[in-house]
Amino acid sequence: MDKKKNYMFRSIVLNPLVLVIYSVICFYLYSLFQYGGLKRKIPIILGGIILLIVWFLWCFYRSKKERKNLSEKNYLETNKLRISKAWYFVALIILLSTTLVTGTKVYQSAINYQGKLSWFIHELKIKRKIEFVHDNIYHDSLEGLFEDIQKEITLPEELYVSTDFRLKFNKGGQIISLDTFLYGKDQEGETQSFLITYDRNKGEDVTIYLNGYVDANYNEEKKLQPLMDLVEWILLEETVSGWSEEQYEILYTGFCNWGYNSEGIVYIDENGETKQLDPPKDEIVGYTVSVYVPHREESITPIRFIHNKHRVLAGKDDEQLNNQWDIGYSYNEGEETFFLDENLGYQLSVVDAALGSRFYALLQTQDGGYTWETINSDPFLNNTGVSSGITYINKNLGFIGLSYSGGSFAELYRTEDGGLSFEKVYFPKVEVRLNETETYNPFDFPEKPFVEDGKLYLLVGQGQDGDYKGGIKALYQSEDNGETWEYIKEVQ
């Protein structure tokens, strides 16, 4: 009899209205996981669940109250029991089918980024909240920020900036907002990325998203360390004190080329010593941190701090840098380079070009080409043309050439202090007969000097327009390290 009474109870519990309410709950549950809308859908889901709980409790209470012996029931009551039993199984099938379909839909919304639930799960995996303790840029610099991050996340030793690094702070030095996207290689050599955001108006924690897509080209011009160094050297509080504004901003985009516009440019070194830029002879380049008042750049000139000691090779990773330079002379994309050994090298670098002529600076590297320092901003003594060679006999004695008029003739320049200064080299003329009454000097294109058997020699060609004896060259010799030259003979 208890079993029969249970069928009566179950059929009442699975009232058609109950199934409708359950279906509504399942629909909104699936919709929540698929499309989101927490604030609008959660009240409906919770309201439906409360109704089902109340209905179940009422049914349980009713079944306890109306216990009767089945033997006292008439045929009609027995027939009602049979109907209740049949309805129970039909309702159970509907309930299970609805649950199965909803469960399948919810599962699908959790995989392959097909629904809101999948994104929520993904965010749980990649999102980190970091307590921001060292939030004063004056006192903590940027080292404080990364110290807080390192407590929760292990960062690569060498980081690169994928997007701009922007940081706002108030006149008291408190950081207001921060936004940047960094990447680097972990200890296993795998690329890791870090999207870092902070908005003090939305919360006191720094938010970091791990391992998002990043174009990790490891461009040396996008290293983060120069930013860390520059912010450490800059006296920020003193810099912004004259502006009397409520908010200020720092912007770092890596290695910048400012052309010839020296407005707001300030050189700074590791001792915090600053120097205003004189009218430049070559383009202004270097790792740059700009300090300015947001939305007031037109009326308040930003200050751009540059540590211009080093120039890097854009877009070269460590392996490319190791394989790029050979000892001796090399030519790459209009720039000529000469390495005396694995570490010491010199390069004629183009800093300006117009109407087929170029203006060069002389760079030096002492670490195999990883970093370059400008040692002479005008090695050709304010002359423009196209470089025609560079060679160094030793670390002090070197020669560079500059050609003119499409390679028709050239000049040779000599240094005996490693490139800090140059002077033009002159040669004795070689007069050859043009006709019975006229002579001329066909040899006007000096090449790179070379050492042979302990002596310094030089070949002087005829340039692109020379046709004397099929392009024959003149051989010169010097016994005073290239200061003066003596003509020896014509050579093929």
C-alpha positions, 0 to 999 in steps of 0.5 A, spaced: 500 500 500 505 504 501 508 503 494 501 505 491 501 511 495 508 513 493 505 513 486 500 518 488 505 522 491 510 522 486 504 524 480 502 530 485 509 532 485 510 532 478 504 536 476 504 539 469 505 546 472 511 544 475 514 541 469 513 548 466 516 551 471 522 546 471 523 547 463 523 555 464 528 554 469 532 550 465 531 555 459 534 561 463 540 556 466 542 554 459 541 562 456 545 564 462 551 560 461 550 561 453 549 568 453 550 571 460 545 576 463 546 574 470 542 580 473 536 579 469 536 571 469 538 569 476 532 572 479 528 568 474 532 562 476 532 563 483 524 564 483 523 558 479 527 554 484 523 557 490 516 555 487 519 548 486 521 547 493 515 550 496 510 545 492 514 539 494 514 541 501 506 542 500 505 535 497 509 532 502 505 535 508 499 533 504 501 526 503 502 526 511 495 529 512 491 525 508 494 518 509 488 513 509 487 505 508 487 503 500 482 498 502 476 503 504 477 507 497 472 505 491 473 503 484 474 511 482 479 512 487 483 506 484 482 508 477 485 515 479 491 511 482 492 508 475 492 514 472 497 517 477 502 512 476 501 513 468 502 520 469 508 519 473 512 515 468 510 520 462 512 526 467 519 522 469 520 522 461 519 529 460 523 531 466 529 527 464 529 529 457 529 536 459 535 535 464 539 531 458 537 537 453 539 542 458 545 539 461 548 538 453 547 545 452 550 547 458 556 543 456 557 545 449 557 552 452 563 551 456 567 548 451 571 551 445 569 558 446 562 557 444 558 560 450 559 565 456 561 559 460 567 557 456 569 564 457 568 565 464 572 558 465 578 561 461 578 567 465 579 563 471 585 560 468 588 566 466 586 572 470 590 574 476 588 579 481 594 582 485 594 586 491 597 593 489 602 595 495 607 599 492 603 604 488 607 611 489 611 612 483 615 617 486 617 613 492 617 606 489 618 607 482 616 601 477 620 596 481 615 597 486 609 595 481 613 589 479 615 587 486 608 586 487 607 582 481 612 577 482 609 575 489 604 572 485 607 571 478 614 569 476 616 573 470 621 572 465 628 576 466 627 579 460 621 583 458 619 586 451 613 591 450 608 589 445 604 595 446 605 602 449 606 602 456 602 608 459 601 610 466 597 616 470 599 618 476 597 624 481 601 630 483 602 626 490 605 620 486 599 615 487 598 611 481 591 612 478 591 607 472 596 603 468 596 599 461 601 595 458 602 588 454 608 585 456 612 578 453 618 574 454 621 567 455 620 563 461 626 558 463 624 553 458 624 558 453 617 558 452 614 565 450 609 568 456 605 574 455 602 579 460 596 584 459 597 588 465 591 593 467 590 597 473 584 603 474 584 605 481 577 608 480 575 600 479 579 597 484 585 597 488 588 590 485 592 590 479 589 585 474 593 581 469 591 576 464 596 571 462 598 568 455 594 572 450 596 572 443 602 576 442 606 578 436 612 576 439 618 578 435 623 580 440 624 586 437 630 589 441 627 596 440 621 594 445 625 592 451 622 594 457 629 595 461 630 601 459 623 604 461 625 601 468 632 605 468 629 611 465 624 612 471 629 610 476 633 616 474 628 621 472 626 626 478 619 625 476 616 629 482 621 635 480 619 634 473 612 635 474 612 640 479 612 646 475 605 644 471 600 645 477 596 640 474 592 634 478 594 628 473 600 626 469 602 621 464 608 617 463 608 614 456 614 609 453 614 606 446 621 603 446 626 606 441 624 612 438 626 617 432 624 624 433 627 626 427 631 633 428 625 636 432 629 637 439 623 641 443 622 638 449 628 633 448 632 632 455 638 627 455 639 623 462 644 618 464 644 613 470 646 619 475 640 623 473 644 628 470 640 631 464 642 635 458 638 640 454 639 638 446 643 643 442 640 644 435 642 637 432 646 635 426 643 628 426 636 625 427 635 624 435 634 617 437 634 613 443 629 609 448 624 615 450 620 616 456 615 622 455 612 625 461 606 630 460 599 632 462 594 628 459 590 632 453 594 638 454 600 636 450 599 642 445 599 647 450 604 644 455 610 641 451 611 634 454 618 632 456 622 626 453 627 623 457 632 620 452 638 615 454 642 616 447 648 612 449 646 606 445 643 604 439 640 597 438 638 593 431 631 593 430 627 586 429 634 582 431 633 576 436 639 574 439 641 568 434 640 573 429 645 578 432 650 572 433 650 570 426 650 577 423 657 580 423 663 577 420 670 579 422 672 584 417 668 588 412 660 587 411 655 591 407 647 591 409 641 595 407 646 601 405 650 601 411 657 599 411 660 595 417 667 593 419 669 588 425 676 588 428 674 582 432 668 578 435 666 584 439 669 591 437 666 593 430 664 600 427 658 602 422 657 608 417 649 609 419 645 613 415 641 618 419 638 622 413 637 622 406 635 626 400 636 627 392 640 621 392 645 623 398 646 621 405 648 623 411 652 618 416 654 617 423 659 613 425 657 608 430 661 603 435 660 596 438 664 593 443 659 587 445 659 584 438 653 588 435 648 587 441 648 595 442 651 601 438 654 607 441 654 614 436 662 616 437 662 621 431 655 624 428 659 627 422 665 623 420 665 626 413 666 633 415 659 635 413 659 632 406 654 628 403 654 623 398 654 615 398 659 611 403 664 607 399 667 603 404 670 603 411 676 599 414 680 599 420 687 597 421 687 597 428 683 600 434 685 607 432 687 607 425 681 607 420 679 609 413 672 611 410 670 613 403 665 617 401 662 617 393 659 623 389 655 624 383 653 617 382 659 613 384 663 618 379 669 620 384 670 619 391 674 621 397 678 618 403 678 620 410 682 618 415 682 617 423 688 616 428 683 616 434 678 610 433 673 615 429 672 620 434 675 625 429 677 625 421 681 628 416 681 628 408 686 624 405 690 627 399 694 623 393 699 625 388 696 626 382 697 621 376 697 625 369 696 621 363 696 624 356 689 625 353 691 628 347 698 631 344 696 637 348 692 635 354 693 631 360 688 629 366 688 624 372 683 618 371 684 616 378 679 619 383 676 613 386 680 611 392 678 604 395 679 601 402 687 601 404 690 594 406 696 592 409 701 587 405 707 584 408 707 590 413 706 595 409 700 600 407 697 600 400 691 603 397 688 602 390 685 608 387 680 606 381 676 611 376 669 611 378 663 609 374 665 614 368 672 612 368 675 608 361 682 609 361 685 602 359 679 599 361 678 601 368 686 600 370 687 602 377 693 606 381 697 603 386 699 607 392 703 606 398 704 610 405 710 609 410 706 614 415 700 610 417 696 613 411 698 620 412 701 621 406 701 617 400 706 615 394 704 613 387 707 606 385 704 604 379 698 602 375 695 595 376 690 591 373 
